Amino acid sequence: MRQSKLFGKTLRETPKDEQGINARLLIQAGFIDKLMAGVYSYLPLGYRVLKKIEQIIREEINAVGGQELLLPALQPKELWEKTGRWTSEEAVLYKLKDASDREFTIGPTHEEVITPLAKHDIESYRDLPLALYQFQTKYRAELRAKSGILRGREFLMKDLYSFHANDEDFEQYYDTVKQAYVKIFQRLGIGENTVVTFASGGTFSKYSHEFQTITSAGEDTIYLCESCRVAINKEIIAEQESCPQCKKTKENLVVEKAIEVGNIFPLKTRFSAPFELNYKDKDGESKPVIMGCYGIGLGRAMGTIVEINHDENGIKWPVSVAPFVVHLVQLGNDENVTKEAENVYQILIDAGVEVLYDDREISAGVKLKDADLLGIPVRVVVSEKTVSAKTYELKNRLTGEIFMVKNIVSEIKKLL
């Protein structure tokens, strides 16, 4: 990709109306654009990051038996009345009417859609277990949309729903997904900072679980047990002042700020009961299907990655989610420099390396500053100095290390 043709220009200063580092850097670097509070456009660079996050999640959920589908965002009032949530969740619902006076909501979640859909296929124990998931835009009337893409009114989410014949089968799959989430956050580059957190299971279970990434930018307070690296959220600590896993008391837990990047939750029969989602067991007896749900917000994950991986100069993308792997920067418009930069660009493309080529006719200082701001993992500089020396200047954005090399492709691959 030639940067001269890239849609989404960098800004010289960070936006003053954004509180979160994630939004300030992503807007300044041209990854996203703010339409209004809690609603953002993902520009080409940002969309590339979002799709890489999506693919990592897809691979890990497919590996635990998830089947991908896509559900409607527009949902009829009748389904939400069946579960009682048309009124109980009114504060977060966007409601609308059509010309025939029918009422709808634009989905903040999809239990009311997936459960009657699953009823079409689930008849006997032979149809279970079943795991269905999607990537879908959610809409919530969020009152506190003030943390950039960490808390939005419109946001992309992966939601997985599982269906089981009994609690034992559900608990086994629940633990399987928990381990899949650990892999996902490791691959996203935030695994070292992310802990499993015990949360309330509501009326269905003693616990559910959140995945919380520790950072000073977090809105949540967690109590971290440093012995077993699990945590308890604020809601649980008010009822139980010890670690659920190793039983250490509250005095031994460390208070941390964190961002919730994912959650897994036992639904049990909360939604299967009102929709009469039942199955026939081996004896022909009708029994309710046990359900679970598992969510990851993709924009929230992206914002969290930025909160964890940045410095005073800009973003530092992990290789796994970076919009491009290499940022090729041409310094100067000398004929030999241009020729060599074009040559390197083609060599990298032919080698299957994702490369952003800064061919803009602007100053060297602005180019180098923008390279740090964008945070692409490897920067390659072609200049009069490097052409004369028949070398290339490489910078590892994650470590800041700069060195000169002769074989461009092999040296880049060593860094990845």
KERORO-777094 format. One line per 5 residues: number of its first residue (from 1); for each residue x, y, z of N, C-alpha, C. Coordinates in pm, whole numbers, plus 50000, padded with zeros to 5 digits. Example, Ala and Ser with C-alpha at 12.3 -4.5 7.8 and 13.67 -1.06 7.14 Angstrom:
REM residues 2
1 = 51319,49431,50780,51230,49550,50780,51320,49670,50780 ~ 51285,49775,50708,51367,49894,50714,51290,50003,50787
END
This chain:
REM residues 416
1 = 50084,49881,50000,50000,50000,50000,50088,50125,50000 ~ 50062,50215,49907,50136,50341,49902,50068,50441,49995 ~ 50148,50500,50084,50090,50589,50183,50034,50716,50120 ~ 50086,50753,50004,50033,50871,49934,49888,50850,49891 ~ 49846,50725,49879,49709,50693,49838,49621,50650,49954
6 = 49677,50640,50073,49605,50588,50189,49499,50687,50237 ~ 49377,50639,50257,49271,50723,50313,49284,50725,50465 ~ 49290,50844,50521,49305,50859,50665,49440,50921,50697 ~ 49445,51052,50702,49571,51123,50724,49603,51135,50873 ~ 49731,51141,50903,49774,51164,51041,49751,51310,51078
11 = 49729,51334,51208,49711,51469,51260,49837,51510,51335 ~ 49865,51637,51334,49986,51685,51402,49970,51684,51553 ~ 49846,51695,51602,49821,51695,51745,49712,51595,51779 ~ 49712,51549,51904,49608,51457,51949,49478,51533,51973 ~ 49362,51472,51948,49234,51539,51972,49214,51571,52119
16 = 49171,51693,52147,49159,51740,52286,49034,51688,52356 ~ 48933,51646,52280,48806,51607,52341,48800,51459,52378 ~ 48912,51386,52365,48915,51244,52398,48992,51222,52528 ~ 48931,51147,52620,48997,51117,52747,49091,50998,52737 ~ 49054,50898,52660,49130,50774,52653,49250,50785,52560
21 = 49364,50729,52603,49483,50725,52517,49452,50651,52388 ~ 49372,50544,52398,49341,50463,52280,49279,50548,52170 ~ 49179,50628,52202,49111,50710,52102,49201,50823,52053 ~ 49276,50884,52145,49363,50995,52105,49466,50950,52002 ~ 49531,50837,52029,49634,50789,51937,49574,50734,51808
26 = 49464,50660,51819,49403,50599,51700,49347,50704,51605 ~ 49291,50812,51661,49241,50922,51576,49359,50998,51515 ~ 49458,51031,51596,49573,51107,51546,49646,51030,51436 ~ 49655,50898,51450,49727,50816,51353,49642,50778,51232 ~ 49514,50816,51230,49431,50787,51115,49375,50647,51109
31 = 49359,50583,51225,49301,50449,51230,49149,50455,51244 ~ 49099,50553,51317,48955,50567,51339,48916,50714,51328 ~ 48786,50738,51316,48734,50874,51315,48608,50877,51401 ~ 48594,50982,51481,48480,50992,51572,48362,51059,51503 ~ 48250,50989,51497,48127,51048,51444,48054,51123,51554
36 = 48042,51058,51670,47984,51119,51789,48027,51034,51908 ~ 47993,51075,52029,48036,51002,52148,47992,50856,52140 ~ 48088,50764,52150,48058,50622,52150,48037,50560,52013 ~ 48058,50638,51905,48038,50587,51768,48156,50630,51682 ~ 48228,50533,51627,48349,50560,51551,48347,50489,51416
41 = 48410,50553,51317,48436,50489,51188,48575,50425,51194 ~ 48588,50306,51139,48719,50242,51127,48771,50269,50986 ~ 48876,50348,50978,48937,50382,50851,49023,50264,50805 ~ 49076,50268,50681,49146,50149,50628,49251,50088,50721 ~ 49336,50169,50786,49435,50112,50877,49368,50044,50996
46 = 49271,50111,51055,49200,50055,51170,49122,49930,51136 ~ 49064,49929,51015,48985,49814,50974,49074,49692,50953 ~ 49196,49714,50905,49291,49602,50890,49322,49541,51027 ~ 49342,49626,51127,49367,49576,51263,49245,49498,51313 ~ 49127,49556,51294,49004,49492,51341,48985,49355,51277
51 = 49013,49343,51149,48995,49215,51079,49098,49111,51126 ~ 49217,49157,51164,49316,49062,51216,49275,49011,51354 ~ 49220,49100,51436,49167,49057,51566,49055,48956,51544 ~ 48967,48988,51450,48855,48898,51419,48905,48760,51376 ~ 49007,48756,51292,49055,48627,51242,49119,48543,51351
56 = 49191,48606,51443,49249,48532,51556,49138,48469,51640 ~ 49035,48549,51669,48921,48497,51746,48853,48384,51670 ~ 48831,48404,51542,48763,48302,51459,48838,48169,51464 ~ 48969,48174,51449,49049,48051,51448,49037,47976,51580 ~ 49042,48047,51690,49036,47980,51821,48895,47929,51854
61 = 48793,48002,51811,48655,47955,51837,48620,47839,51744 ~ 48667,47842,51621,48649,47727,51533,48715,47603,51592 ~ 48830,47624,51656,48906,47511,51714,48833,47444,51829 ~ 48736,47513,51891,48658,47451,51999,48516,47419,51953 ~ 48501,47404,51822,48374,47354,51769,48269,47457,51736
66 = 48305,47586,51738,48208,47689,51705,48175,47689,51556 ~ 48047,47712,51525,48003,47727,51386,47960,47872,51367 ~ 48018,47938,51267,47991,48080,51247,47866,48103,51165 ~ 47786,48199,51208,47668,48242,51134,47655,48393,51150 ~ 47549,48451,51098,47524,48594,51113,47376,48616,51139
71 = 47346,48681,51249,47209,48702,51294,47165,48846,51266 ~ 47033,48869,51256,46985,49005,51228,47010,49100,51344 ~ 47036,49227,51310,47048,49330,51413,46909,49381,51453 ~ 46817,49385,51358,46680,49432,51384,46598,49318,51446 ~ 46547,49340,51567,46480,49233,51641,46341,49279,51687
76 = 46237,49196,51667,46101,49235,51704,46078,49239,51854 ~ 45993,49328,51895,45958,49347,52036,45908,49217,52100 ~ 45836,49135,52024,45772,49015,52077,45874,48919,52139 ~ 45991,48907,52077,46092,48816,52131,46143,48865,52265 ~ 46159,48995,52278,46209,49052,52403,46102,49051,52512
81 = 45976,49055,52472,45869,49042,52571,45864,48901,52628 ~ 45897,48802,52546,45897,48664,52594,45993,48644,52711 ~ 46105,48712,52709,46205,48697,52815,46190,48803,52924 ~ 46100,48898,52903,46080,49004,53001,46180,49117,52992 ~ 46266,49112,52892,46374,49211,52887,46336,49338,52809
86 = 46218,49338,52746,46174,49460,52677,46161,49576,52777 ~ 46121,49541,52899,46109,49644,53003,46228,49642,53099 ~ 46278,49524,53135,46386,49517,53235,46518,49574,53181 ~ 46539,49567,53051,46662,49619,52990,46637,49748,52913 ~ 46527,49814,52943,46485,49931,52866,46592,50040,52861
91 = 46670,50053,52966,46769,50160,52974,46876,50150,52865 ~ 46905,50029,52816,47011,50014,52716,46957,49988,52576 ~ 46825,49975,52560,46768,49941,52430,46743,50066,52345 ~ 46782,50057,52218,46737,50155,52119,46608,50099,52059 ~ 46496,50167,52079,46367,50119,52031,46318,50204,51915
96 = 46247,50140,51821,46194,50213,51707,46065,50148,51658 ~ 45989,50224,51579,45864,50177,51520,45870,50195,51369 ~ 45803,50104,51297,45794,50122,51152,45661,50187,51116 ~ 45633,50199,50986,45512,50267,50940,45385,50193,50981 ~ 45398,50063,51011,45282,49985,51055,45267,49982,51206
101 = 45346,50063,51274,45343,50076,51419,45397,49953,51491 ~ 45470,49869,51420,45538,49756,51485,45662,49808,51555 ~ 45694,49747,51671,45807,49793,51749,45924,49694,51740 ~ 46044,49751,51741,46168,49673,51728,46275,49730,51821 ~ 46379,49653,51839,46503,49706,51895,46617,49670,51802
106 = 46719,49753,51801,46842,49718,51729,46931,49647,51831 ~ 46961,49521,51805,47012,49429,51906,47134,49473,51986 ~ 47120,49480,52118,47236,49497,52205,47303,49364,52236 ~ 47230,49255,52210,47276,49119,52233,47180,49027,52156 ~ 47206,48896,52152,47129,48813,52059,47071,48685,52119
111 = 47055,48678,52251,46991,48561,52311,46848,48542,52260 ~ 46777,48654,52242,46638,48646,52197,46623,48602,52052 ~ 46733,48603,51977,46730,48559,51837,46787,48417,51823 ~ 46898,48391,51890,46965,48262,51874,46885,48147,51936 ~ 46813,48173,52044,46743,48063,52112,46628,48007,52028
116 = 46535,48091,51977,46432,48034,51889,46488,47978,51760 ~ 46601,48033,51713,46663,47978,51593,46715,47837,51620 ~ 46783,47817,51733,46835,47685,51767,46723,47583,51783 ~ 46607,47629,51823,46491,47540,51842,46451,47470,51713 ~ 46484,47532,51598,46451,47471,51469,46523,47337,51449
121 = 46644,47326,51503,46727,47208,51477,46743,47114,51595 ~ 46727,47166,51717,46749,47082,51835,46621,47007,51870 ~ 46626,46874,51856,46510,46791,51889,46544,46686,51994 ~ 46662,46622,51977,46699,46515,52070,46839,46537,52123 ~ 46879,46449,52215,47013,46457,52273,47122,46441,52167
126 = 47086,46380,52053,47183,46362,51946,47223,46494,51880 ~ 47141,46597,51897,47169,46728,51838,47256,46815,51929 ~ 47293,46761,52043,47371,46836,52141,47504,46767,52168 ~ 47609,46841,52205,47612,46986,52223,47620,47060,52090 ~ 47595,47189,52095,47597,47275,51978,47656,47409,52018
131 = 47743,47464,51932,47804,47595,51960,47794,47682,51835 ~ 47728,47795,51846,47707,47888,51735,47762,48025,51773 ~ 47828,48090,51678,47882,48223,51709,47874,48314,51587 ~ 47892,48443,51614,47889,48543,51508,47979,48660,51543 ~ 48011,48741,51441,48066,48875,51460,47957,48971,51415
136 = 47909,49052,51506,47791,49134,51477,47803,49268,51548 ~ 47752,49371,51485,47748,49503,51547,47637,49508,51650 ~ 47669,49557,51768,47573,49570,51878,47544,49718,51902 ~ 47425,49744,51955,47382,49882,51981,47330,49892,52124 ~ 47394,49974,52205,47351,49992,52343,47349,50140,52379
141 = 47242,50182,52444,47228,50323,52484,47315,50350,52605 ~ 47445,50347,52583,47545,50360,52689,47552,50504,52738 ~ 47532,50521,52869,47534,50656,52926,47675,50708,52945 ~ 47774,50617,52957,47911,50659,52988,48005,50632,52870 ~ 47965,50675,52752,48049,50655,52633,48158,50761,52630
146 = 48262,50739,52711,48365,50843,52726,48506,50788,52724 ~ 48524,50662,52693,48657,50602,52698,48703,50555,52561 ~ 48672,50635,52459,48711,50597,52323,48639,50471,52279 ~ 48712,50380,52214,48649,50257,52165,48641,50149,52272 ~ 48676,50184,52396,48660,50088,52506,48514,50076,52549
151 = 48437,50182,52531,48296,50179,52573,48213,50256,52471 ~ 48147,50183,52382,48076,50246,52273,47926,50223,52276 ~ 47857,50303,52196,47713,50283,52176,47686,50192,52057 ~ 47782,50186,51967,47779,50094,51853,47915,50026,51847 ~ 47918,49892,51851,48046,49823,51858,48033,49682,51801
156 = 48146,49632,51751,48150,49497,51694,48186,49398,51803 ~ 48112,49286,51807,48133,49188,51912,48128,49047,51854 ~ 48212,48960,51912,48199,48817,51887,48115,48761,52000 ~ 47998,48703,51966,47923,48635,52071,47899,48490,52030 ~ 47937,48403,52123,47924,48259,52107,47818,48210,52204
161 = 47730,48122,52156,47626,48062,52240,47640,47910,52230 ~ 47638,47845,52346,47649,47699,52346,47523,47636,52407 ~ 47491,47516,52360,47369,47445,52397,47406,47303,52441 ~ 47354,47261,52557,47397,47134,52619,47280,47057,52678 ~ 47303,46925,52691,47200,46839,52748,47200,46841,52900
166 = 47315,46872,52960,47322,46868,53107,47432,46961,53158 ~ 47433,46982,53287,47531,47072,53350,47674,47023,53332 ~ 47693,46893,53340,47829,46838,53327,47889,46871,53192 ~ 47810,46852,53085,47858,46882,52951,47883,47032,52936 ~ 47794,47114,52992,47812,47260,52988,47941,47301,53058
171 = 47964,47251,53179,48082,47290,53256,48211,47254,53182 ~ 48209,47139,53116,48327,47097,53041,48354,47193,52925 ~ 48249,47229,52853,48268,47321,52739,48304,47461,52787 ~ 48243,47502,52898,48272,47633,52957,48421,47646,52986 ~ 48481,47542,53041,48624,47544,53071,48706,47542,52942
176 = 48658,47473,52841,48726,47470,52712,48733,47610,52650 ~ 48621,47681,52656,48618,47818,52602,48707,47910,52685 ~ 48708,47889,52815,48794,47970,52902,48940,47958,52856 ~ 48984,47836,52825,49121,47816,52779,49142,47876,52639 ~ 49039,47871,52556,49047,47932,52423,49064,48083,52435
181 = 48997,48143,52532,49011,48288,52554,49152,48323,52598 ~ 49211,48240,52681,49350,48264,52722,49440,48268,52599 ~ 49420,48174,52506,49499,48171,52382,49474,48295,52297 ~ 49349,48336,52288,49314,48454,52207,49388,48577,52258 ~ 49382,48602,52388,49445,48723,52440,49597,48716,52435
186 = 49652,48596,52442,49796,48580,52421,49832,48618,52278 ~ 49754,48571,52182,49782,48600,52042,49760,48748,52008 ~ 49672,48813,52081,49647,48956,52059,49755,49044,52119 ~ 49844,48985,52197,49954,49061,52254,49927,49123,52389 ~ 49816,49081,52454,49783,49135,52586,49770,49026,52691
191 = 49814,48905,52657,49798,48791,52746,49871,48806,52879 ~ 49989,48868,52876,50067,48884,52999,49997,48976,53099 ~ 49915,49066,53049,49847,49163,53135,49703,49124,53168 ~ 49655,49012,53111,49515,48975,53124,49498,48858,53220 ~ 49404,48873,53313,49378,48769,53414,49233,48727,53411
196 = 49207,48603,53450,49071,48554,53465,49016,48608,53596 ~ 48898,48667,53590,48840,48733,53707,48705,48670,53741 ~ 48687,48633,53865,48560,48580,53910,48459,48694,53921 ~ 48341,48673,53861,48233,48771,53867,48106,48698,53909 ~ 48002,48774,53935,47877,48713,53977,47813,48635,53863
201 = 47757,48521,53896,47682,48442,53797,47534,48472,53799 ~ 47495,48576,53872,47353,48613,53881,47273,48506,53951 ~ 47153,48481,53900,47066,48380,53962,47092,48241,53907 ~ 47185,48228,53808,47204,48101,53741,47320,48020,53795 ~ 47419,48090,53852,47541,48022,53892,47613,48106,53997
206 = 47696,48042,54076,47770,48117,54176,47864,48217,54110 ~ 47930,48174,54000,48026,48261,53934,48004,48263,53783 ~ 48038,48375,53723,48073,48381,53582,48218,48428,53580 ~ 48274,48450,53462,48415,48491,53456,48433,48604,53355 ~ 48516,48698,53394,48557,48806,53306,48706,48790,53278
211 = 48748,48844,53165,48890,48852,53135,48928,48999,53140 ~ 49008,49033,53240,49041,49172,53268,49188,49199,53238 ~ 49212,49304,53160,49348,49344,53128,49389,49458,53222 ~ 49495,49434,53297,49539,49530,53398,49606,49650,53331 ~ 49553,49769,53358,49608,49893,53305,49549,50009,53383
216 = 49626,50115,53399,49577,50232,53471,49460,50298,53400 ~ 49441,50266,53271,49331,50323,53195,49198,50252,53223 ~ 49201,50145,53300,49081,50066,53323,48976,50136,53405 ~ 48851,50107,53375,48738,50161,53450,48695,50067,53563 ~ 48737,49941,53555,48698,49842,53655,48804,49830,53764
221 = 48759,49793,53883,48850,49763,53994,48847,49614,54019 ~ 48963,49551,54020,48971,49409,54050,49067,49387,54166 ~ 49051,49271,54230,49136,49233,54343,49214,49111,54301 ~ 49343,49131,54273,49426,49028,54213,49498,48945,54319 ~ 49483,48813,54307,49559,48721,54392,49690,48691,54319
226 = 49800,48740,54372,49928,48723,54304,49980,48579,54314 ~ 49923,48499,54405,49966,48360,54418,49918,48276,54301 ~ 49790,48289,54265,49736,48204,54158,49698,48281,54032 ~ 49724,48413,54031,49700,48497,53914,49556,48493,53864 ~ 49463,48484,53958,49323,48506,53926,49278,48627,54007
231 = 49163,48681,53972,49117,48802,54040,48969,48792,54073 ~ 48922,48885,54153,48781,48894,54191,48737,49035,54156 ~ 48619,49049,54099,48576,49186,54068,48513,49252,54190 ~ 48482,49380,54174,48435,49460,54287,48304,49407,54344 ~ 48220,49354,54256,48091,49301,54300,48108,49180,54391
236 = 48200,49092,54356,48222,48970,54434,48291,49000,54567 ~ 48388,49092,54566,48463,49119,54689,48373,49172,54800 ~ 48262,49234,54761,48167,49286,54860,48095,49173,54933 ~ 48089,49055,54869,48019,48941,54929,48114,48836,54983 ~ 48232,48829,54921,48327,48724,54959,48467,48783,54961
241 = 48527,48795,55077,48655,48865,55090,48774,48771,55087 ~ 48771,48675,54995,48886,48585,54978,48889,48534,54835 ~ 49005,48487,54793,49022,48434,54658,48943,48303,54645 ~ 48853,48290,54548,48775,48167,54532,48860,48045,54498 ~ 48982,48070,54450,49065,47958,54407,49158,47908,54517
246 = 49232,48001,54582,49328,47956,54684,49291,48001,54824 ~ 49178,48073,54835,49119,48112,54965,49200,48218,55042 ~ 49297,48282,54976,49369,48389,55046,49273,48505,55073 ~ 49292,48571,55186,49198,48675,55228,49223,48806,55154 ~ 49127,48896,55168,49130,49024,55098,49259,49101,55122
251 = 49314,49089,55243,49437,49161,55276,49555,49118,55189 ~ 49547,48997,55133,49655,48945,55049,49631,48970,54900 ~ 49521,49038,54867,49488,49065,54728,49531,49207,54692 ~ 49579,49226,54569,49627,49355,54522,49518,49424,54441 ~ 49487,49547,54475,49385,49623,54403,49445,49678,54273
256 = 49380,49650,54162,49427,49695,54031,49312,49756,53951 ~ 49346,49846,53859,49250,49896,53760,49263,49808,53636 ~ 49151,49781,53571,49156,49689,53457,49043,49718,53358 ~ 49062,49668,53237,48962,49677,53129,48908,49537,53104 ~ 48777,49523,53104,48716,49393,53071,48721,49373,52921
261 = 48795,49272,52875,48808,49247,52732,48727,49126,52685 ~ 48673,49049,52780,48591,48934,52743,48517,48881,52863 ~ 48413,48802,52839,48340,48740,52949,48279,48609,52904 ~ 48260,48519,52998,48191,48393,52973,48089,48376,53085 ~ 47969,48328,53047,47858,48336,53142,47766,48216,53129
266 = 47730,48151,53241,47631,48043,53236,47489,48100,53227 ~ 47418,48066,53121,47279,48110,53108,47181,48008,53165 ~ 47227,47883,53175,47144,47771,53222,47014,47766,53140 ~ 46897,47784,53202,46771,47776,53126,46701,47913,53117 ~ 46777,48020,53144,46718,48155,53146,46648,48187,53015
271 = 46702,48142,52901,46640,48173,52773,46575,48051,52708 ~ 46625,47932,52737,46562,47813,52681,46421,47791,52738 ~ 46398,47827,52865,46267,47808,52927,46158,47893,52862 ~ 46173,48026,52848,46066,48105,52787,46039,48070,52641 ~ 46141,48021,52572,46121,47983,52431,46090,47834,52416
276 = 46079,47764,52529,46050,47620,52529,46149,47543,52441 ~ 46277,47577,52457,46382,47505,52386,46416,47380,52468 ~ 46360,47268,52427,46376,47141,52496,46434,47036,52401 ~ 46478,46926,52459,46525,46814,52379,46474,46685,52443 ~ 46471,46578,52363,46431,46447,52413,46557,46367,52452
281 = 46562,46319,52575,46677,46241,52617,46665,46097,52566 ~ 46756,46008,52608,46759,45870,52558,46633,45792,52591 ~ 46563,45837,52695,46439,45770,52734,46316,45837,52675 ~ 46337,45936,52589,46225,46006,52526,46163,46113,52614 ~ 46227,46144,52727,46173,46246,52818,46218,46385,52773
286 = 46127,46481,52776,46159,46618,52734,46229,46693,52848 ~ 46342,46754,52816,46420,46829,52915,46466,46961,52856 ~ 46484,47062,52941,46529,47193,52890,46676,47189,52851 ~ 46710,47263,52747,46849,47276,52702,46923,47374,52794 ~ 47044,47338,52831,47130,47424,52913,47214,47511,52819
291 = 47223,47641,52849,47293,47733,52760,47406,47809,52830 ~ 47501,47854,52749,47607,47943,52795,47634,48048,52690 ~ 47690,48163,52730,47726,48266,52633,47866,48318,52663 ~ 47933,48365,52556,48075,48397,52565,48104,48514,52471 ~ 48144,48628,52525,48159,48748,52443,48299,48807,52444
296 = 48336,48866,52330,48457,48949,52318,48423,49068,52231 ~ 48449,49188,52282,48431,49309,52203,48557,49337,52122 ~ 48546,49341,51990,48665,49356,51906,48725,49496,51915 ~ 48639,49598,51913,48689,49734,51927,48752,49756,52064 ~ 48689,49699,52165,48743,49710,52301,48879,49640,52309
301 = 48893,49525,52244,49023,49457,52242,49127,49543,52172 ~ 49088,49606,52062,49179,49692,51987,49223,49811,52072 ~ 49128,49875,52140,49162,49987,52227,49252,49945,52342 ~ 49227,49827,52395,49310,49776,52506,49452,49749,52459 ~ 49467,49694,52340,49600,49670,52285,49679,49801,52279
306 = 49613,49908,52238,49680,50039,52229,49714,50092,52368 ~ 49622,50074,52464,49648,50121,52600,49771,50051,52660 ~ 49790,49925,52626,49902,49847,52679,50030,49871,52599 ~ 50016,49890,52468,50131,49896,52378,50146,50034,52312 ~ 50200,50128,52385,50228,50261,52329,50339,50326,52409
311 = 50397,50430,52354,50490,50514,52428,50460,50660,52396 ~ 50550,50750,52433,50523,50893,52413,50519,50932,52266 ~ 50567,50843,52177,50571,50875,52034,50456,50815,51955 ~ 50383,50720,52014,50272,50661,51941,50245,50517,51978 ~ 50182,50446,51887,50138,50308,51909,50254,50212,51881
316 = 50251,50095,51945,50349,49988,51921,50271,49858,51899 ~ 50227,49834,51776,50141,49719,51749,50216,49587,51762 ~ 50157,49488,51830,50210,49351,51820,50201,49304,51675 ~ 50295,49222,51632,50299,49176,51493,50167,49111,51453 ~ 50105,49037,51544,49985,48958,51512,49867,49042,51466
321 = 49860,49168,51508,49743,49251,51474,49781,49379,51401 ~ 49908,49401,51374,49952,49524,51309,49889,49537,51171 ~ 49853,49659,51129,49790,49675,50998,49882,49633,50884 ~ 50010,49661,50901,50114,49613,50811,50230,49567,50898 ~ 50314,49481,50845,50429,49431,50920,50548,49525,50905
326 = 50562,49582,50785,50677,49669,50755,50628,49806,50709 ~ 50694,49910,50761,50671,50046,50715,50796,50090,50640 ~ 50787,50092,50509,50900,50132,50424,50895,50283,50406 ~ 51003,50351,50448,51006,50497,50446,51117,50546,50352 ~ 51074,50617,50250,51169,50678,50156,51202,50819,50203
331 = 51332,50846,50227,51375,50979,50270,51453,51045,50156 ~ 51395,51153,50103,51458,51223,49992,51403,51178,49858 ~ 51414,51267,49758,51359,51238,49625,51465,51220,49518 ~ 51589,51195,49563,51696,51165,49468,51655,51045,49383 ~ 51692,51050,49256,51651,50945,49162,51693,50806,49208
336 = 51815,50795,49261,51864,50665,49307,51789,50616,49430 ~ 51752,50710,49519,51676,50674,49638,51538,50624,49599 ~ 51472,50697,49509,51339,50657,49464,51343,50520,49397 ~ 51443,50500,49313,51456,50372,49242,51476,50257,49340 ~ 51561,50278,49441,51588,50171,49539,51466,50145,49627
341 = 51397,50253,49668,51277,50236,49750,51170,50157,49675 ~ 51152,50188,49548,51056,50115,49466,51097,49968,49453 ~ 51226,49947,49440,51278,49810,49428,51252,49730,49555 ~ 51279,49791,49671,51256,49725,49800,51106,49697,49819 ~ 51024,49791,49781,50878,49775,49791,50834,49650,49716
346 = 50883,49633,49596,50844,49518,49515,50901,49389,49571 ~ 51024,49394,49621,51087,49275,49681,51003,49225,49800 ~ 50960,49318,49884,50881,49282,50002,50745,49225,49962 ~ 50682,49287,49864,50552,49236,49815,50569,49094,49761 ~ 50673,49074,49680,50698,48942,49621,50728,48837,49728
351 = 50784,48881,49842,50816,48789,49951,50695,48765,50042 ~ 50582,48825,50007,50460,48804,50086,50457,48885,50215 ~ 50536,48992,50221,50540,49077,50340,50438,49191,50325 ~ 50357,49211,50428,50262,49322,50426,50338,49453,50450 ~ 50333,49543,50354,50417,49662,50362,50337,49789,50329
356 = 50357,49890,50411,50307,50025,50384,50426,50108,50340 ~ 50417,50166,50221,50529,50238,50161,50503,50388,50168 ~ 50582,50458,50251,50566,50602,50263,50641,50671,50149 ~ 50566,50695,50041,50620,50761,49922,50575,50906,49912 ~ 50525,50961,50022,50473,51098,50022,50585,51200,50002
361 = 50552,51310,49940,50649,51418,49918,50639,51518,50032 ~ 50689,51476,50147,50691,51560,50267,50827,51546,50333 ~ 50851,51622,50440,50982,51623,50503,51015,51490,50570 ~ 51146,51465,50582,51193,51342,50648,51149,51338,50793 ~ 51152,51452,50860,51113,51457,51000,50970,51414,51022
366 = 50879,51462,50936,50737,51425,50948,50719,51277,50920 ~ 50788,51226,50820,50777,51083,50788,50819,50995,50905 ~ 50933,51028,50966,50983,50947,51077,50893,50958,51199 ~ 50839,51078,51223,50747,51097,51334,50618,51018,51312 ~ 50568,51021,51189,50447,50945,51156,50471,50795,51169
371 = 50591,50750,51134,50621,50607,51144,50610,50560,51289 ~ 50663,50639,51382,50651,50604,51524,50506,50611,51570 ~ 50432,50710,51521,50292,50726,51559,50209,50607,51515 ~ 50227,50562,51391,50149,50450,51338,50186,50319,51406 ~ 50311,50304,51446,50350,50189,51527,50363,50057,51457
376 = 50384,50057,51326,50405,49932,51252,50535,49868,51301 ~ 50538,49735,51325,50648,49671,51397,50788,49696,51344 ~ 50806,49694,51209,50939,49712,51152,50940,49831,51058 ~ 51033,49924,51082,51051,50038,50991,51176,50016,50909 ~ 51164,50032,50777,51278,50023,50687,51298,50158,50621
381 = 51418,50216,50636,51447,50347,50578,51540,50330,50458 ~ 51500,50393,50347,51587,50402,50229,51618,50550,50209 ~ 51747,50584,50210,51791,50723,50200,51918,50730,50117 ~ 51968,50851,50092,52094,50865,50021,52207,50793,50095 ~ 52204,50803,50229,52306,50739,50311,52304,50587,50295
386 = 52185,50527,50300,52176,50380,50290,52208,50333,50149 ~ 52165,50411,50048,52195,50372,49910,52345,50375,49885 ~ 52411,50477,49935,52557,50488,49918,52629,50372,49986 ~ 52579,50333,50102,52643,50224,50178,52594,50086,50136 ~ 52498,50083,50044,52437,49957,49997,52383,49874,50114
391 = 52316,49946,50205,52253,49882,50320,52112,49938,50337 ~ 52042,49886,50440,51910,49937,50475,51906,49960,50626 ~ 51836,50066,50666,51820,50093,50809,51690,50030,50859 ~ 51701,49943,50957,51584,49879,51017,51564,49929,51159 ~ 51440,49953,51195,51407,49987,51334,51299,49893,51384
396 = 51325,49833,51499,51225,49751,51567,51142,49846,51653 ~ 51017,49868,51614,50933,49966,51686,50905,49922,51829 ~ 50900,49792,51853,50869,49744,51987,50982,49769,52086 ~ 51108,49753,52039,51223,49770,52128,51295,49903,52108 ~ 51273,49967,51993,51343,50091,51961,51480,50070,51901
401 = 51523,49945,51888,51656,49914,51836,51665,49949,51687 ~ 51775,50015,51646,51800,50051,51507,51931,49987,51464 ~ 51932,49925,51344,52055,49864,51295,52055,49861,51143 ~ 52174,49846,51086,52192,49845,50941,52207,49701,50892 ~ 52141,49670,50780,52146,49533,50726,52165,49537,50576
406 = 52203,49423,50520,52219,49413,50375,52107,49329,50311 ~ 52072,49216,50377,51967,49129,50323,51835,49165,50390 ~ 51754,49240,50321,51635,49301,50381,51531,49198,50423 ~ 51499,49101,50338,51391,49006,50366,51427,48914,50483 ~ 51547,48857,50481,51585,48764,50587,51594,48834,50722
411 = 51643,48958,50723,51654,49031,50850,51516,49068,50906 ~ 51424,49102,50817,51288,49132,50863,51225,49009,50922 ~ 51241,48895,50857,51180,48771,50907,51236,48730,51043 ~ 51361,48769,51072,51419,48740,51202,51345,48815,51313 ~ 51290,48932,51280,51223,49015,51379,51079,48975,51402
416 = 51024,48891,51316,50881,48860,51322,50855,48727,51392
END
